[in-house]
Amino acid sequence: IACAIAGNDQADKIPTIEQYAMRAFADALESVPMALAENSGLHPFSTLADVKSRQIKENNPRLGIDCMDKGTSDMKEQHVIETLIGKKQQIMLATQLVRMILKIDDVRSPGESE
């Protein structure tokens, strides 16, 4: 969620059309916590909106989805820890996959026979 917030903040600073790609990437980052909330039986949109607003208001990037209903959204207090190297690798892999898909779209134009 914190990465999505940072991505949207950076997109606000870009005046060109590239800001839309950055916003789409930030929206894609929000799909993981939304799926986690939905699979936990919570209302995904309201839960994500609440956590997102609390992260911005409290300036606390450790807030996440309380899917175990422990009463706190602070992931450090719940002992949910993910390494920085792990997060970097996940984001780099997802970005490489999107680039690969975009390259395939550039090679094949719509209407080409298979």
C-alpha positions as CSV (number, residue, x, y, z in Angstrom):
1,I,0.0,0.0,0.0
2,A,2.9,2.3,0.8
3,C,4.5,1.7,-2.6
4,A,1.2,2.5,-4.3
5,I,0.9,5.8,-2.3
6,A,4.5,6.7,-3.2
7,G,3.8,5.9,-6.9
8,N,0.7,8.1,-7.0
9,D,2.7,10.9,-5.3
10,Q,5.4,10.7,-7.9
11,A,2.8,10.6,-10.7
12,D,1.4,13.9,-9.4
13,K,4.8,15.5,-10.1
14,I,4.9,14.4,-13.8
15,P,3.1,16.7,-16.2
16,T,3.4,14.4,-19.2
17,I,1.2,11.4,-20.3
18,E,3.6,9.1,-18.5
19,Q,1.8,9.9,-15.3
20,Y,-1.1,7.6,-16.4
21,A,1.3,4.6,-16.7
22,M,2.6,5.4,-13.2
23,R,-0.9,5.6,-11.8
24,A,-1.8,2.3,-13.4
25,F,1.3,0.7,-11.9
26,A,0.3,2.1,-8.5
27,D,-3.2,0.7,-8.9
28,A,-1.8,-2.7,-9.8
29,L,0.2,-2.7,-6.5
30,E,-3.1,-2.2,-4.6
31,S,-4.5,-5.4,-6.1
32,V,-2.6,-7.6,-3.6
33,P,-3.9,-6.0,-0.4
34,M,-7.4,-5.8,-2.0
35,A,-7.3,-9.6,-2.7
36,L,-6.0,-10.3,0.8
37,A,-8.9,-8.3,2.3
38,E,-11.5,-10.0,0.0
39,N,-10.2,-13.5,0.8
40,S,-10.3,-12.7,4.5
41,G,-14.0,-11.9,4.3
42,L,-13.5,-8.2,4.7
43,H,-15.0,-5.5,2.4
44,P,-12.0,-5.0,0.1
45,F,-12.7,-1.4,-1.0
46,S,-13.5,0.1,2.3
47,T,-10.8,-1.9,4.1
48,L,-8.1,-0.7,1.6
49,A,-9.4,2.9,1.7
50,D,-9.3,2.9,5.5
51,V,-5.7,1.5,5.7
52,K,-4.6,3.8,2.9
53,S,-6.0,6.9,4.6
54,R,-4.5,5.9,8.0
55,Q,-1.1,5.4,6.3
56,I,-1.2,8.9,4.9
57,K,-2.7,10.5,8.1
58,E,-0.3,8.7,10.5
59,N,2.7,8.6,8.1
60,N,3.1,4.9,9.0
61,P,4.0,2.6,6.1
62,R,3.8,-0.5,8.3
63,L,0.0,-0.4,8.3
64,G,-1.6,-3.3,6.4
65,I,-4.7,-5.5,6.2
66,D,-5.6,-7.1,9.5
67,C,-6.8,-10.4,7.9
68,M,-6.3,-12.4,11.2
69,D,-8.6,-9.9,13.1
70,K,-6.0,-9.3,15.8
71,G,-7.2,-5.7,16.4
72,T,-4.2,-3.9,14.9
73,S,-3.2,-3.1,11.4
74,D,0.4,-2.5,12.3
75,M,2.2,-5.4,10.6
76,K,5.3,-4.9,12.9
77,E,3.1,-5.6,15.9
78,Q,1.7,-8.7,14.2
79,H,5.2,-9.8,13.4
80,V,4.5,-9.8,9.7
81,I,7.9,-8.8,8.2
82,E,9.0,-8.8,4.6
83,T,12.6,-8.1,3.6
84,L,13.4,-5.1,1.4
85,I,15.4,-7.3,-1.0
86,G,12.3,-9.6,-1.3
87,K,10.0,-6.6,-2.1
88,K,12.6,-5.2,-4.6
89,Q,12.8,-8.6,-6.4
90,Q,9.0,-8.9,-6.6
91,I,8.6,-5.4,-8.1
92,M,11.5,-5.9,-10.5
93,L,10.0,-9.2,-11.7
94,A,6.6,-7.8,-12.2
95,T,8.0,-4.8,-14.1
96,Q,10.1,-7.1,-16.3
97,L,7.0,-9.2,-17.1
98,V,5.0,-6.1,-18.1
99,R,7.9,-4.9,-20.3
100,M,8.0,-8.3,-22.0
101,I,4.3,-8.3,-22.7
102,L,4.5,-4.7,-24.1
103,K,7.4,-5.8,-26.4
104,I,5.2,-8.7,-27.7
105,D,2.4,-6.2,-28.3
106,D,4.9,-4.0,-30.3
107,V,6.0,-6.9,-32.5
108,R,2.5,-8.2,-33.3
109,S,0.1,-5.6,-34.5
110,P,-3.6,-6.1,-34.3
111,G,-5.1,-7.9,-37.3
112,E,-2.0,-9.9,-38.1
113,S,-2.8,-13.5,-39.1
114,E,-1.4,-16.1,-36.7
